[in-house]
Amino acid sequence: MQKVLQYIPKIRFTHGMRGKKITVREALNLAMDEELARDEKVFLIGEEVGVYQGAYKISKGLWEKYGDARIIDTPITEAGFTGIAVGASMYGFVEFMTWNFALQAIDHIVNSSAKIKYMSAYLLS
C-alpha cells in the first residue's frame, strides 16, 4: 500500500483568521495588506485601486493605511502600468490582477519581460 503524503503549509496567521471562513476578496485584501506591511518596497498600482478601493473592492482600506506613495491610482492605460510592472519585476514579484485587458499590454509582456535577460547581458532575469 502506497503512503500518501499530505502537504501542510507553514502559514503564519497575522490577522487572527485561523479557522474563520472568509471570502476570496477578503483573502486577497489580507494578503496584499500583509505584503505591504512586511516590505516597504511593495506597492500596488492600477485603475481605481486607491481612492475608489478597486472595482471589486479588493484594495479596500489599503490607500488609507499606506497612502498615495504605495497605493497608486493610474489612468486607464494597461500598457503604461504593465510597463511599470515589468520594470518593477526585475527587483521582485509582480502580480497581474486580471487578464481582461492584457492583450492591450502584450508588447510589454512578450517583448520587454521575455527579453530582459538577453538585453541585460544576463545581469537581470
Secondary structure by P-SEA (a helix, b strand, c coil): cbbbbbbbcccccccccccccccaaaaaaaaaaaaaaacccccccccccccccccccccccccccccccccccccccaaaaaaaaaaaaaabbbbbccccccccccccccccccccccccccccc
